[in-house]
Amino acid sequence: MHAELILVHPFREGNGRLARLLCLLTALQAGLPPLDFSPMLGRGRCIYIGGIHAAMGWDYRPLAAEFEKIIVRSKQRAAANTL
């Protein structure tokens, strides 16, 4: 869903923010903690952009791997905050 929304690019501005917001909403509906998108910042942004480029060719694996890291990190942070 994230990659497709980014690739469609329906708005002049805010497409990335909207895509992250929809991912956050989907994660919360699935019972996951709030997602921590900080791995997509800084040097991680290049990996994220590479994942988007791969999705243009129907290869969602790189982006899925990044989201897996985000979910694991978010679960770890949520668990640490409940101790």
C-alpha positions as CSV (number, residue, x, y, z in Angstrom):
1,M,0.0,0.0,0.0
2,H,2.8,2.4,1.0
3,A,4.8,2.0,-2.2
4,E,1.7,2.2,-4.5
5,L,0.5,5.5,-2.9
6,I,4.0,7.0,-3.2
7,L,4.2,5.8,-6.9
8,V,0.7,7.2,-7.7
9,H,1.8,10.5,-6.1
10,P,-1.8,11.9,-6.0
11,F,-0.9,15.2,-4.3
12,R,1.5,18.0,-5.0
13,E,2.9,17.8,-1.4
14,G,2.5,15.5,1.5
15,N,2.4,12.2,-0.2
16,G,5.1,10.6,2.0
17,R,3.4,11.9,5.2
18,L,0.1,10.6,4.0
19,A,1.6,7.2,3.2
20,R,3.2,7.0,6.6
21,L,0.0,8.0,8.3
22,L,-2.0,5.3,6.5
23,C,0.7,2.8,7.5
24,L,0.4,3.9,11.1
25,L,-3.4,3.6,11.0
26,T,-3.1,0.1,9.4
27,A,-0.6,-1.0,12.0
28,L,-2.7,0.3,14.9
29,Q,-5.8,-1.5,13.5
30,A,-3.7,-4.7,13.4
31,G,-2.9,-4.3,17.1
32,L,0.7,-3.2,16.5
33,P,2.2,-0.3,18.5
34,P,2.7,3.1,16.9
35,L,5.3,2.8,14.2
36,D,8.7,4.5,14.6
37,F,9.7,5.7,11.2
38,S,13.1,7.1,12.3
39,P,15.0,4.4,10.4
40,M,13.8,6.0,7.2
41,L,15.6,9.3,8.1
42,G,19.2,10.2,7.5
43,R,21.2,7.4,5.8
44,G,18.1,5.1,6.0
45,R,16.3,7.4,3.6
46,C,18.6,6.2,0.7
47,I,17.5,2.6,1.5
48,Y,13.9,3.7,1.7
49,I,14.1,5.5,-1.7
50,G,15.8,2.4,-3.2
51,G,12.9,0.3,-1.9
52,I,10.5,2.7,-3.6
53,H,12.5,2.4,-6.9
54,A,12.4,-1.4,-6.6
55,A,8.6,-1.3,-6.1
56,M,8.4,0.5,-9.5
57,G,9.5,-2.8,-11.0
58,W,7.0,-4.8,-8.8
59,D,9.8,-5.9,-6.4
60,Y,8.4,-5.1,-3.0
61,R,11.0,-7.1,-1.0
62,P,13.4,-4.2,-0.2
63,L,10.6,-2.0,1.1
64,A,9.1,-4.9,3.0
65,A,12.4,-5.6,4.7
66,E,12.6,-1.9,5.8
67,F,9.1,-2.1,7.2
68,E,9.9,-5.3,9.0
69,K,12.8,-3.4,10.7
70,I,10.4,-0.6,11.6
71,I,7.9,-3.0,13.1
72,V,10.5,-4.9,15.1
73,R,12.0,-1.6,16.4
74,S,8.5,-0.2,17.2
75,K,7.6,-3.4,19.2
76,Q,10.9,-3.2,21.1
77,R,10.4,0.4,22.0
78,A,6.8,-0.3,23.1
79,A,8.0,-3.2,25.2
80,A,10.7,-1.1,26.8
81,N,8.2,1.6,27.7
82,T,5.9,-0.8,29.5
83,L,8.6,-2.1,31.8
